[in-house]
Amino acid sequence: MKKTLALTTALVGFASAAMAEGEVNVVSWGGAYEMSQVEAYNKPFAEMTGTKVNMIAADNPATPLKAQVEAGNVTGDVFDIEVSDAIRLCDEGALMEIDPAALPAAPDGTAAADDFIDGALLDCAVANIFWGTVIAFDNSKFEGDAPATAADFFDLEKFPGKRGLPKNPKRTLYLALIADGVAADDIYDKLGSDEGVEQAFAKLDTIKNDVVWWEAGAQPVQLLADGEVTMATGYNGRFFDAMVGEGKPFEIIWDGQYMDMDMFVIPKDAPNPEAAMEYLKFATDTQRLADQAKYIAYGPARKSSADLVGMYQDGETEMAPHMPTNPDHLTTAVMDDPEFWADHDAELTERFNSWLAGS
Amino acid sequence: MANATDPHAASVTTASGAGDGTLTTADGKPLARALARSQGRARRRAFLLVLPLLAFILITFVVPIGQMLQRSFHNDGFSANMPQISQWFAENPRGTDIDEAAWTALALDLQASAEERSIGVVGTRINYDVPGTRSLFTSTGRKVRRGIEPPYRETLLDIDEDWGDPVLWGAMRDASTPYTGNFYLASLDRTRAEDGSIEMVPERQQVYQMLFMRTFWLSLLITGLTFVLGFPVAHLLATLPMRKSNLLMILVLLPFWTSLLVRTTSWMVLLQQQGVINDILVWLGVIGDGQRLQMIYNQTGTIIAMTHILLPFMILPLYSVMRTINPSYVRAARSLGATSWTAFRRIYFPQTLPGLGAGALLVFILAVGYYITPALVGGSSGQLISNMIAMHMTDTLNWSMAAALAALLLASVLVLYWLYDRLVGIDNLKLG
């Protein structure tokens, strides 16, 4: 009896200590991207508020979020997820609504609602960065001409070697269509039709036997570095990190980049919603978003942050040419269409799997 | 304890009763009943001892699995959030014209559901059956959240003319009761046509039947390979002197104790195109630098890695059975003129069957449900049905579909188990 009493007392003491201190569990994407968030958001936040920030890595944080909500056991406070997932989960009532008026204004006094780029504020989500899925290749593997377009990615004769592609329909079908000559603006019309999807799969068929499929964002960089593949698509910030941070001989092809936003959301049943909201406000202010670009090549979601973006942390690399939002990189860029994917993700994933599993 | 009603005492002082033939205890009760009562008490006490285990199994195993399986035929995403239109479907049989009452019910349900933010759940449920309709629900929901005015039919058709689609109404009717067999149909690559009959899905969308076949075929192959590789090892372990066999046993157990992920990743390092094996082959000049072998990220990778990982499950039961086989039987056979092959075939091998049966069953059942290893090294051609279950659990979050696939897998394993019992006999099993 005495023992039980001591145990429960200890537990209660522990629990209240944890509450008093306050902790925020942030689920993000791991790797170089997570590192940039730790440096730009977490460390200064912990220093300022004394709140401990636990960073948890996932291949795609929406996956644990959905599972936690479905199972009724939410352990994360803040999740960093894609737009389509944010819209979907908001519609299903799983997320806290976020009032734009609660977000800090820009340094010149512009309200947050006007300072964020169009589409960066949703009912339940606040964007932090723009990021691109791009093609990268190992420069040392090709003699003579280097690949320069999305079509070259599918040209195994001219540029031999394996290809790395993500194992999902969202970031593969569009690339096949771009390489097949479809204009960036027509991508979703095409993908909405049966013939368009057929066309995309037919194009993918031409390289199917030479594809290594990846699932986590760190994998394409590893596959390129190991020499398992000569070209791969992946997240531009990760390639930047390998190129500039680690001096790997990679080059990025901006033709046919797929641009997406990452958004911070707070689940309705978050264990520590107040601290989560504080964290979210802090992380999406002008200075913090600009700071993140010091560590990784992703574009801030606030207009006022753009001017504050300068050099990479090494102090000599200009960030602008590496940003997915650079105007030069947007000519053939495909913007993510969350509504389209909310509707068709399940169907196209099924078709994609069926295509993948068939020999 | 030793009072007059003690039945144990009674059993010693039997037959003290009247001469009517029945045995009674000292206090005159029939002996049979007293005995049954005392044994019943002992049984209850024994039952109380296993009660914790029973409760544990019930809470951690039977209930969750039951709940999960229930999802495969029970999904109330639509019916719970759209009560009025579900009611209308219940009152009007298939084929009834969609009247004003139906439109009113639909419109009011949509409005209410959008207001409490459950419209996404409703849309997701219908989207399973009619792809591309999720946004119809959510975008309409956004427009009517603040209220909707009659005439409802015109208002809804005005928002999106897809609301008049008979296929959509058919799907809503299917979803209006929480019980459905559609997830099982989908698990077998089948779907319900507009008139309610069952048909195959288009060929390019068929995947599950093929994956079930592949899963069973690969599991069988892996079981066979573990037998071929494991049998000699087990025999060696059983016949070597203790000192040497202990060392060998550690070699078998060491990988068994190593984390699954570590072992799988090691295979990636060994087998990949720029990996150790290919490097050695190129260095030896067996193959050119341009013809490196593709041994991973395909079916070969899955087979190699899974065979290695499941090998101990074959070796250990075999070993424990072989240890008990008396070597003099084989010697006797040899001395009676059998060749070593005949002695092995007719004398030794049949005695190992209980171990072989246990090992094969273990390996096969484990292989059927494997998913981490194929996910990591299987590429596209080495994926198994469990990878689809995992995908529906974590990615598409269609837990009903995952449950239906899992239930089919479970059922087919049970059928195989039953077959095994009929053909070999489960009493013959020896696990260790």
Interface residues (C-beta under 8 A of the other chain):
Chain A: T63 K66 A67 E70 I87 R88 L89 C90 D91 E92 G93 K162 G192 F201 K208 V211 V212 W213 D226 G227 E228 E339 A342 D343 H344 D345 A346 E347 T349 E350 R351 N353 S354 W355 L356 A357 G358 S359
Chain B: E116 R117 S118 I119 G120 V121 G123 T124 N127 Y128 P131 G132 T133 R134 S135 T138 S139 G141 R204 Q205 Q206 V207 M210 L211 R214 Q272 Q273 Q274 Y297 G379 S380 S381 Q383 M388 M391 M393 T394 D395 T396 L397 N398 W399
